[in-house]
């Protein structure tokens, strides 16, 4: 049985020189959660080790927040972010 994925956001930007994705959240996310980012050419799964809002480290973020997270591979504008 496939794991349930809950859509929690969308990639709004990607900064390749620091490998950070800017994500606008439509759901809640916390450090320790595992996310999956999917798009036309993107399929990335990774745990959230840390995230930032306006350059401040946060443990939790909620719907409407814009967060920055380190990603281990390239992501693209409008890729969808899911929580496992």
C-alpha positions, 0 to 999 in steps of 0.5 A: 500500500502506498504511503499517504502524501499530504500536499503542504506547499509549493516551491516559490524559488530555488537558490542553487548556489546555497541549495535552498528552496523557498516554499510557501506553505498550505499546511503545517510542517515541523523539523523532523517531518519527511517531505516529498517534492514532486514536479515534472522532473523533480522527485525528491524525498528528504527529512527536514533537518532545519528551516528558516523564516526570514533567516530565523531558525524555526522548529515549526511553520504553519499555513501561510508561512514562507520557509527556506529549507536546504534541499539535497537536489535541484527543485523547480518553481511550482513543484508541489511539496508533500508531507509523508 
